[in-house]
Amino acid sequence: MLIRIVGTSPDTETLLSRVQASLEELGLLSHTTVELYDTPEYREQMKITQLPALCIEESSIDFRDMIFEWVTPEQSELTSLFISLFGSEEQKSGCGTCTSGGCDTCSTC
């Protein structure tokens, strides 16, 4: 998984830091590449008009999308976003809705 933070302002650095902290909190940082990336061609391809922007790419399924632009969410908001997009390491052992791997509400747990 590749997460690209687009822009060059101090808000871009703040967004990068929060994204990395959120992924670390979820145990996903080692499975994800996070980088600052800003070229006019990339902005045009992703239809980015406001900065900073956050884009996610996954080459194995040919997925590429701008998730949001022109905002710098709080770390807790980013953590919620990443849980909804990717799940967390803890969730992978359960049904996907529990966090401990033993919700006792489905046959998987």
Residue pairs with C-beta under 8 A, 6 or more apart in sequence:
1 28
1 31
1 32
1 33
1 56
1 57
1 58
1 86
2 32
2 33
2 35
2 56
2 57
2 58
2 59
3 19
3 23
3 32
3 33
3 34
3 35
3 54
3 55
3 56
3 57
4 35
4 36
4 37
4 42
4 54
4 55
4 56
4 57
5 12
5 15
5 16
5 19
5 34
5 35
5 36
5 37
5 52
5 53
5 54
6 12
6 36
6 37
6 38
6 42
6 43
6 46
6 48
6 51
6 52
6 53
6 54
6 55
6 69
7 15
7 36
7 38
7 51
7 52
7 53
8 38
8 51
9 51
9 52
11 51
11 52
11 72
12 36
12 38
12 51
12 52
14 72
15 52
15 54
15 72
15 73
16 34
16 36
18 72
18 73
18 74
18 75
18 78
19 34
19 54
19 78
20 29
20 34
21 75
22 75
22 78
22 79
22 81
22 82
23 29
23 32
23 34
23 82
25 75
25 79
26 79
26 82
26 83
26 86
26 88
26 89
27 88
27 89
27 90
28 82
28 86
28 88
28 89
38 51
42 48
46 53
46 55
46 64
46 65
46 66
47 66
48 55
48 66
48 69
49 69
50 69
50 70
51 69
51 70
52 69
52 70
52 71
52 72
53 66
53 68
53 69
53 70
54 66
54 67
54 68
54 69
55 64
55 65
55 66
55 67
56 63
56 64
56 65
56 67
56 85
57 63
57 64
57 65
58 64
67 81
73 81
82 88
83 91
87 96
88 99
90 99
90 100
90 101
91 97
91 98
91 99
91 101
93 101
94 100
94 101
94 102
94 103
94 108
94 109
95 103
95 105
95 106
95 108
95 109
97 103
97 105
98 105
98 109
101 109
102 109
103 109
